[in-house]
Amino acid sequence: MATLSDAKTGRSPRDKRVVKDETTANELWWGKGSPNIEMDEHTFLVHRERDVDYLNSLDKVFVNDQFLDWDPEHRIKVQIVSARAYHSLFMHNMSGNS
């Protein structure tokens, strides 16, 4: 999930939030100096619901089905939904699927 956060949107690693759970607790770097800022699952679900409500209020959304990572052994499928075409194009270019 991504969101607008003022004039420097997307440029600060300190804007990133990750749900710390049994999957991520031992797999990610946490603590001082880490770009991974802990978010609890309830807070994530509240934000996700608000985001879905917003996207459902729009006349048009842009959807990209992508693979992340060039290595087939490690790649994962993701679906990127955005309100703006240029965000969709940017994410397509960043995924390496262009």
N, C-alpha and C positions, 0 to 999 in steps of 0.2 A: 504494500500500500504506500502511495506517495501522496504528498500534499503540498500546497503552496505555503510558504512560511515567511514571506516578505521579500524584499528586494534581492536577496542573495539566495533564492530558492535553488536547492540542488547543488550548491557549491560548498557546503560545510559538512564534513563528516560528523560533526557534533549534532547534526539534525537527525541522525539515523537512530531509530528505535527498533529493538529486537525483543520478541517475547522470550524470556528466559524460562525454559521448562526442562523436562527430563531429556529432551532431544538436544537442545542447544547448550545446556549448562556446562557440559564437559567438552563441547566441540568448538566453542568460540572463545576468543580472548575477552575477558571481562576485567573491569577494574581500572585503576589509574593508567592513563595513556591510551586506553582502548577506544576505538571509534564505536564500539557496541554499547549502547545505553539501554539498560534494562527497562522493559515494559511488562506489566503483568497481563495475563491473558484476558481478564475482564475488561481492562482499559482498551486493549486491542479490539475486542469484539464490539464495544461501544463505538469506537471510531469507525470500524468497518461498517457497522449498520448505518451510521450517519453518511458515510461515503456512498453506500449503495442507494440510500434514499435520494441523495443528490443526483447521482447518475440516472436514476429512474425518473427524475423530474425533467430531464433534458429531452429535446426533440431528436437528437442524434448523438451517438457515441461512436468511438472508433475502437475496434477490437483487432488485436494481433495475436495469433497463436504462434509461439516461438519455441525454439530450443535454446537453452543457455549452455555454453561450453562447446567447443569444437570437437572435443573428444567424445565419441559415442558411448564410451564406458562410463563417463561422468556426467553427461548432459542430462538436463531435466527439462520437462515440458512446463511452460508457463503461458498464461493467458493475460495479456496486458489490455486493460480497458481504460480509455482516456476520454476526456471531454473535448480535447483539441486535436486537430489533425497533426499539427507540428509536433506535439508530444508523442503521438503514435509513430510518426516517421522517425523521430529521434530514437525511440526505443527499438524500432526495427533495425536501424543502423547500428545501435550499440550491441545488439544481440549477435551480430556477425552473420545474419541470414540474408544480407543484401547481395 
